């Protein structure tokens, strides 16, 4: 990890002076440093770093431009320091206004995906300022990094088997129980839609089931879409639409990252993680448009489009999760392009009928600079995925409200959970931001970690 948080400051540590626009004169930096800033036109521009020279070519410190909190990721702007500061040990001359988010942004900004090539990124040691917990920051960052690593890994190394290996590694690290239903056993165990979607792949479809925590604690269940690669099936995608399909297991990556956070914190919950891991491939036994599938819940589904496969595998997993009547049921999926059209890549929508839960999620998202936006489960649209030959179709009769239609489809498979929310995440950052590079990204899980800690973990 290029950024390491430490608790004690050595005599060689260098200061970072946080400066808001127009407030350079109020900085604690010395006269010579202030003169250097003025000579270089530095006046607290948000995100700008100016290294201060010392004697004999050494570094004496750095200025960093900060800004008032705005909606979204603004408190995480400190991630820019991870790439701008020279290697060494650093401390904040004065504690930032939101020290926990500042240090988190700095830590997240130091992420590199170096599985396939060396990064050459400078390593920084940063002393956690007053008000920031280094251990807490590392716990959250580790969950985010796990999510990013899983999404960034291509499908040749992160197929259904690779997803299972990642889940088993996480389970071993936290002494969780894990079981896997695989291949033809999915049929005998009544997961017909997971089997149908994944049976055309060279790697067998599977349902990963991980459990952790006291059995008498509140039940928190996470379900993540684990489509390792999505060709679109027989309704094949054009080549340009397949380029990022390694990220179609972003829902699974996010719930595994969230599970990592929960277990590392020792939350007093009965955690369960369900991941239907499949590849939507094409071969002679691929499921077809017009096929009618029977779901675990008994609802029959006409396949209007094989590229709407994520909701099929989620439906079986959600029905299974719901049978246990969890206190909180969360599903996460890279489900619809309609969600991106509506809200863009940075703002994942979530859907729930539970007003109290919706409020908790929205407040936590604002507090943790982990933005989400609630969208409606508009029941009048239920008729849009009707079928003449089955109980329902897996797609709408028109192209409107695609994200809502998908959420309404999933709602059919949840009846007993005390609280349920569906997150339609993108799982990818198309532009470099201070706290993350271009590539796989964790979305909403920092907010959900906060919700679970405050309202479900005793």
C-alpha positions in Angstrom: 0.0 0.0 0.0 1.7 3.3 -1.1 0.1 5.2 1.9 0.8 3.8 5.4 -0.8 5.4 8.4 1.3 5.6 11.6 0.5 6.9 15.0 3.9 8.3 16.1 5.8 11.1 14.4 9.5 10.8 13.9 11.9 13.8 13.9 12.2 13.5 10.1 8.4 13.9 9.4 7.5 16.8 7.2 4.5 19.1 7.6 1.5 19.5 5.2 -0.1 23.0 5.5 -3.7 22.9 4.5 -4.7 26.2 3.0 -8.2 27.4 1.8 -8.3 29.8 -1.0 -7.4 33.3 0.1 -6.2 32.2 3.5 -2.5 31.7 2.8 -1.4 34.4 5.3 -3.2 32.5 8.1 -1.0 29.4 7.5 1.4 28.3 10.2 4.2 28.1 7.6 7.2 30.3 8.1 8.0 33.5 6.3 10.3 31.8 3.7 7.7 29.2 2.9 5.0 31.8 2.5 7.2 33.8 0.2 7.8 30.6 -1.9 4.0 30.1 -2.1 3.5 33.6 -3.3 6.3 33.4 -5.8 4.7 30.2 -7.3 1.2 31.7 -7.4 -0.2 29.4 -4.8 -3.3 30.7 -3.0 -5.1 27.6 -1.8 -6.5 26.3 -5.1 -8.4 23.2 -4.1 -6.4 20.0 -4.7 -3.1 21.8 -5.6 0.1 20.7 -3.9 3.1 22.9 -3.7 6.3 21.3 -2.3 8.4 23.6 -0.1 12.2 23.4 -0.7 14.6 23.1 2.2 18.3 23.5 2.5 20.7 21.8 0.0 17.9 20.6 -2.2 15.9 18.9 0.5 12.2 19.1 1.0 10.9 21.1 4.0 7.1 20.5 3.7 4.2 21.1 1.4 1.2 23.3 1.0 -2.2 21.8 0.0 -5.3 23.6 -1.2 -8.5 22.6 0.5 -12.1 23.7 0.0 -15.4 23.9 1.9 -17.4 20.7 2.0 -19.7 20.2 -1.0 -21.9 17.3 -2.0 -20.3 14.2 -3.2 -16.6 13.3 -2.8 -15.2 16.8 -1.9 -13.9 15.7 1.6 -11.8 13.0 -0.1 -9.8 15.6 -2.1 -6.8 14.8 0.1 -6.4 11.7 -2.2 -4.4 14.1 -4.5 -1.6 14.2 -1.9 -1.0 10.5 -2.3 0.4 11.1 -5.8 1.8 14.6 -5.3 3.9 14.2 -2.2 7.5 12.9 -2.4 8.2 9.6 -0.6 8.8 9.9 3.1 6.9 10.6 6.4 4.4 13.4 6.6 2.0 15.0 9.1 -0.7 17.6 9.0 0.5 20.9 10.6 -3.1 21.5 11.7 -5.8 18.9 11.7 -8.2 19.1 8.7 -11.8 20.0 9.3 -12.9 16.4 8.8 -9.8 14.5 9.8 -11.3 11.0 9.3 -12.4 11.6 5.8 -9.2 13.5 4.9 -7.1 10.6 5.9 -9.4 8.2 4.3 -9.2 10.2 1.0 -5.4 10.2 1.2 -5.3 6.5 1.8 -7.8 5.7 -1.0 -5.9 7.9 -3.3 -2.8 5.8 -2.8 -4.4 2.7 -4.4 -2.6 1.1 -7.3 -3.5 -2.1 -9.2 -0.2 -3.8 -9.7 -1.1 -7.4 -10.3 0.2 -7.3 -13.8 2.8 -4.6 -13.8 4.9 -2.6 -11.4 3.5 0.7 -10.3 6.6 2.7 -9.4 4.4 4.7 -6.9 6.2 6.5 -4.0 5.5 5.1 -0.6 4.2 7.6 2.0 4.0 7.3 5.8 1.4 9.6 7.2 0.7 10.4 10.8 -3.0 10.2 11.5 -4.1 13.6 12.8 -6.2 14.2 15.9 -9.8 13.0 15.2 -8.7 10.3 12.8 -8.4 6.6 13.7 -5.7 4.9 11.7 -7.0 1.5 12.4 -10.5 2.4 11.3 -9.2 4.1 8.2 -7.1 1.0 7.3 -10.1 -1.3 7.9 -12.4 0.7 5.5 -9.6 1.2 2.9 -8.9 -2.6 2.9 -12.5 -3.3 2.0 -12.5 -0.7 -0.8 -9.2 -2.1 -2.1 -10.5 -5.6 -2.2 -13.5 -4.5 -4.2 -11.3 -2.6 -6.6 -8.9 -5.5 -7.0 -11.7 -8.0 -7.8 -13.2 -5.7 -10.4 -10.0 -4.8 -12.0 -8.9 -8.4 -12.5 -9.9 -9.6 -16.0 -12.2 -12.5 -16.5 -9.5 -14.9 -17.5 -8.3 -14.7 -13.9 -11.6 -13.8 -12.2 -14.2 -16.2 -13.7 -16.8 -18.0 -11.5 -14.0 -20.1 -10.1 -11.9 -17.0 -9.3 -14.8 -15.3 -7.5 -15.2 -18.5 -5.4 -11.4 -18.5 -4.6 -11.6 -14.8 -3.5 -14.6 -15.6 -1.3 -12.9 -18.5 0.3 -9.7 -16.5 0.9 -11.9 -13.8 2.7 -13.7 -16.5 4.7 -10.4 -18.0 5.9 -9.1 -14.7 6.9 -12.0 -14.1 9.2 -12.9 -17.7 10.2 -16.2 -17.6 8.4 -18.1 -20.6 7.2 -18.5 -21.0 3.4 -20.2 -23.5 1.2 -20.7 -23.6 -2.6 -23.5 -25.2 -4.7 -22.0 -25.8 -8.1 -23.0 -27.1 -11.6 -25.8 -29.6 -11.8 -26.3 -29.5 -8.0 -27.9 -26.1 -8.6 -30.8 -27.9 -10.3 -31.3 -30.5 -7.6 -31.0 -27.7 -4.9 -33.6 -25.6 -6.7 -31.6 -22.7 -8.2 -32.7 -23.2 -11.8 -32.2 -19.6 -13.1 -28.6 -19.4 -11.8 -27.9 -22.7 -13.6 -29.6 -21.6 -16.8 -27.7 -18.4 -17.1 -24.3 -19.9 -16.3 -24.5 -23.4 -17.9 -22.9 -22.3 -21.3 -19.6 -21.4 -19.7 -16.6 -23.6 -19.5 -16.6 -22.8 -15.7 -19.6 -24.1 -13.9 -22.1 -21.7 -12.4 -22.2 -21.7 -8.6 -23.9 -20.1 -5.6 -21.4 -19.0 -2.9 -22.8 -18.9 0.6 -20.7 -17.4 3.4 -21.8 -17.0 7.0 -20.1 -15.3 10.0 -21.0 -14.1 13.4 -23.2 -15.2 16.4 -26.3 -17.0 15.3 -28.5 -15.1 17.7 -27.3 -11.6 16.4 -29.3 -9.5 14.0 -29.3 -11.1 10.5 -27.6 -9.0 7.9 -27.6 -10.6 4.4 -25.7 -9.3 1.4 -26.4 -10.6 -2.1 -24.1 -9.6 -5.0 -24.4 -10.2 -8.7 -21.3 -12.2 -9.7 -21.5 -12.3 -13.5 -17.8 -12.7 -14.2 -18.2 -11.7 -17.9 -21.3 -10.8 -19.8 -21.3 -11.4 -23.6 -25.0 -10.7 -23.6 -25.6 -14.4 -24.3 -27.4 -15.2 -27.6 -28.6 -11.6 -27.6 -24.9 -10.8 -28.0 -23.5 -7.4 -27.1 -21.6 -5.4 -29.8 -17.8 -5.4 -29.2 -17.7 -1.9 -27.7 -20.2 -2.9 -25.1 -18.1 -5.9 -24.0 -14.9 -4.0 -23.3 -15.8 -3.4 -19.6 -17.8 -6.5 -19.0 -15.1 -7.9 -16.6 -16.8 -5.5 -14.2 -20.2 -7.2 -14.4 -19.3 -9.0 -11.1 -19.1 -5.5 -9.5 -22.0 -6.3 -7.2 -20.2 -9.4 -5.9 -17.0 -7.4 -5.5 -18.8 -4.7 -3.5 -20.6 -7.1 -1.1 -17.3 -9.0 -0.5 -15.6 -5.7 0.2 -18.4 -4.7 2.6 -18.3 -8.1 4.3 -14.5 -7.6 4.8 -15.3 -4.3 6.6 -18.0 -5.8 8.8 -15.9 -8.8 9.8 -12.7 -6.8 10.4 -14.7 -4.6 12.7 -16.1 -7.5 14.7 -19.6 -6.3 14.3 -22.2 -8.1 16.4 -24.3 -9.3 13.4 -25.1 -12.6 11.9 -23.6 -11.9 8.5 -24.5 -13.9 5.4 -23.1 -13.3 1.9 -24.7 -14.9 -1.2 -23.0 -14.6 -4.6 -24.4 -16.3 -7.7 -21.2 -16.6 -9.7 -21.7 -17.3 -13.4 -20.4 -16.3 -16.8 -23.0 -15.4 -19.4 -21.3 -17.2 -22.3 -22.5 -18.6 -25.7 -22.4 -22.2 -26.6 -24.8 -24.9 -27.8 -26.5 -25.2 -24.4 -26.9 -21.4 -23.8 -30.3 -20.3 -22.6 -32.3 -18.6 -25.4 -34.7 -15.7 -25.9 -38.2 -17.1 -25.5 -37.2 -19.8 -23.0 -39.4 -20.0 -19.9 -37.5 -20.5 -16.7 -38.9 -21.6 -13.4 -37.4 -19.7 -10.5 -36.6 -20.9 -7.0 -39.7 -19.0 -5.8 -41.9 -20.8 -8.3 -42.5 -17.8 -10.4 -42.1 -18.6 -14.1 -40.0 -16.1 -16.2 -40.1 -15.7 -19.9 -36.7 -14.7 -21.3 -37.3 -11.6 -23.3 -33.5 -10.9 -23.6 -30.6 -13.0 -22.5 -28.6 -9.8 -21.8 -30.9 -9.1 -18.9 -29.4 -12.1 -17.0 -28.3 -10.4 -13.8 -31.8 -10.1 -12.5 -32.3 -13.8 -13.1 -29.4 -15.0 -11.0 -30.2 -12.4 -8.3 -33.8 -13.5 -8.2 -32.9 -17.1 -7.1 -30.3 -15.8 -4.6 -32.7 -13.2 -3.2 -35.5 -15.8 -2.8 -33.0 -18.0 -0.9 -31.9 -15.2 1.3 -35.5 -14.1 2.0 -36.4 -17.6 3.3 -34.3 -16.9 6.4 -36.2 -13.6 7.2 -33.1 -11.4 7.6 -33.4 -8.1 9.5 -31.6 -6.4 6.7 -31.3 -7.7 3.1 -29.0 -5.7 0.7 -28.4 -6.6 -2.9 -25.9 -5.0 -5.2 -25.5 -5.4 -8.9 -24.1 -3.7 -12.0 -27.6 -4.2 -13.4 -28.8 -1.6 -15.9 -27.4 1.0 -18.3 -30.6 2.9 -17.5 -29.2 3.7 -14.1 -26.1 5.3 -15.7 -28.2 7.3 -18.1 -30.3 8.6 -15.2 -27.6 9.4 -12.7 -24.2 8.9 -14.3 -21.3 6.7 -13.2 -20.6 8.3 -9.8 -24.1 8.3 -8.2 -25.6 4.8 -7.8 -29.3 4.6 -7.3 -30.9 2.6 -4.6 -34.5 1.3 -4.2 -36.4 0.4 -1.1 -40.0 0.5 0.3 -38.6 1.1 3.8 -38.7 4.8 4.6 -36.6 4.5 7.7 -34.0 2.5 6.0 -33.9 4.9 3.1 -33.3 7.8 5.5 -30.5 5.9 7.3 -28.8 5.2 4.0 -29.1 8.7 2.7 -27.7 10.2 5.9 -24.8 7.8 6.0 -24.0 8.5 2.4 -23.7 12.2 3.1 -21.7 11.7 6.2 -19.2 9.3 4.6 -18.9 11.2 1.3 -20.1 8.0 -0.4 -23.0 9.4 -2.6 -26.1 7.5 -3.5 -29.6 8.6 -4.7 -32.9 7.0 -3.9 -35.1 6.2 -6.8 -38.8 5.0 -6.7 -40.2 1.5 -6.7 -43.1 2.8 -8.8 -45.6 -0.1 -8.6 -47.7 1.0 -11.6 -44.8 0.0 -13.8 -45.2 -3.7 -12.6 -47.3 -4.4 -15.6 -44.5 -3.4 -18.0 -42.7 -6.8 -17.6 -45.9 -8.9 -18.0 -45.8 -12.0 -20.2 -48.5 -13.8 -22.3 -47.0 -17.2 -21.6 -45.4 -17.0 -18.2 -45.9 -15.2 -14.9 -43.5 -12.4 -15.8 -40.9 -11.4 -18.5 -37.4 -10.5 -17.6 -37.5 -7.3 -19.6 -40.0 -4.5 -20.0 -42.4 -4.1 -22.9 -40.8 -0.8 -23.8 -37.5 1.0 -23.2 -38.6 3.3 -20.4 -37.6 3.3 -16.7 -35.2 0.4 -17.1 -33.6 0.7 -13.7 -37.0 0.9 -12.0 -38.3 -2.1 -13.9 -35.3 -4.2 -12.9 -35.8 -3.2 -9.2 -39.5 -4.0 -9.4 -38.6 -7.4 -10.9 -36.3 -8.2 -8.0 -38.9 -7.0 -5.4 -41.1 -9.9 -6.5 -38.6 -12.3 -4.9 -38.4 -10.5 -1.5 -41.3 -10.9 0.9 -40.1 -11.8 4.4 -37.0 -9.6 5.0 -37.7 -6.9 7.6 -35.7 -4.4 5.4 -34.6 -4.6 1.8 -32.7 -2.3 -0.5 -31.4 -2.8 -4.0 -28.3 -0.9 -5.3 -27.7 -0.6 -9.0 -24.0 0.3 -9.0 -21.7 1.0 -11.9 -18.6 -0.4 -10.1 -16.2 1.7 -12.2 -14.6 5.1 -12.3 -14.3 6.3 -15.9 -12.3 9.3 -14.8 -9.5 9.7 -12.3 -10.6 11.4 -9.1 -8.5 12.4 -6.1 -9.5 9.3 -4.1 -9.5 6.8 -7.0 -7.9 6.1 -10.4 -9.7 5.0 -13.5 -10.9 1.5 -12.9 -12.9 -0.7 -10.6 -14.6 1.2 -7.7 -16.4 0.5 -4.5 -19.8 2.3 -4.3 -22.1 2.7 -1.4 -20.3 0.2 0.9 -18.7 2.7 3.1 -22.2 4.2 3.7 -23.7 0.7 4.3 -20.9 -0.1 6.7 -21.9 2.9 8.8 -25.6 2.0 8.6 -25.0 -1.5 9.8 -22.7 -0.4 12.6 -25.2 2.2 13.9 -28.5 0.3 13.5 -27.9 -3.4 13.3 -24.8 -4.3 15.3 -26.2 -3.8 18.8 
